[in-house]
Amino acid sequence: MSFAAFTIARLPQIKFGCGSLSKLPDIAASYGKRLLLVTGARSFLGSAHAPRLFAALRQRACRWEIVKIVAEPAPTFIDATVSALQGEAFDAVIGIGGGSALDAAKAIAGLLKPGNSVLDHLEGVGPELPYGGPSTPLIAVPSTAGTGSEATRNAVLSIHGQFKKSFRDEQLVAEWAIVDPDLLVTCPPQLIAADGMDAFTQLLESFVSTGSNPMTDALARSGIMAARDALLPLYAEQSAPAREKMAYASLLSGICLAQTGLGAVHGLASPLGAFFPIPHGAACGTLVATATAVNIAAMGRRDPENPALPKYAEIGRRFAMQKGLNARDARSFLVTSLRQWEEALALPRLSNWRITGADLPRIVANCRGSSMKTNPIVLTDEEITQILAARL
Ligand SMILES: [Zn+2]
């Protein structure tokens, strides 16, 4: 076996495991006593974990401010928060929550010291100035199993109706990711479904991405197996083993996507999320089966030697648990299994967000951003439209 050259970009230090949240106070205090906590408006602050964390921080003589995130973060929110906190000299930022809280924490940690507008750096918006730093150390604590934001270098920000774009830089990667599966206990089934499909999609798209390498393949494969075994069980009923597997799958999805880029589903999730109030995980979950089928068909027609084809077959065999299954049947097994997931997880169709056939040209016209560039084959506008039309 020969290896093409590859690069692994910076990763956070990672604490994974049930109860690992108890490590947060010491890790945070190691940066200093002045902390900024960025968290969702309800789940963490309303949980039994919050008073325990605050007591432990008090014991270490830490002081903190809290920023609450109520929706997907907008650039104006980031800028207003950063300017309100100017001159406070925080030693570290702690992000606890779902993807929105972690992305907001990442953007705020990036700009607290420089103090300029995040619009200076957003990809595809404004002047796209290089980010010079310095960032404030970030500790990311995910409370959902979905985005993998704790391991990535980008913060996704949006203005509804206009755009959903990334502020991206190596310096934005968290110093620490503390992944405690116990935090998933309060996650409602609908969020388990949508977030879990986001994690799975990120793993599958990383695995077949043109940016994949043997090291990310090993991680993606491991994450895919964990999601295969745990997503439906966790949706049906909370259990510690299923929570651990999904938290692990989500972490690996972030690690992989940060190295490899994603694919057609995430290419489409960007304009869908910008123009319609569709949660990111729901967009991924509703599209991944059809996008996989369209990718496979496109490669079969005009690129039969594409290395993603045997990879899809490998995952199909792992879903079927039949090592000897031929490639064609294995790929159809994968697509059929993902369609069954869509049904089992009750993932809504696009029309649920009032998306109609008339909207498709605008979505297709705005889908060729960064994720689409690492899809294993360049899809035509017709093929992309076909993915969306099948899920109206
Ligand atoms: Zn995603």
Residues whose N, C-alpha, C, O or C-beta is under 5 A from the ligand:
A	BS01	ZN	D198
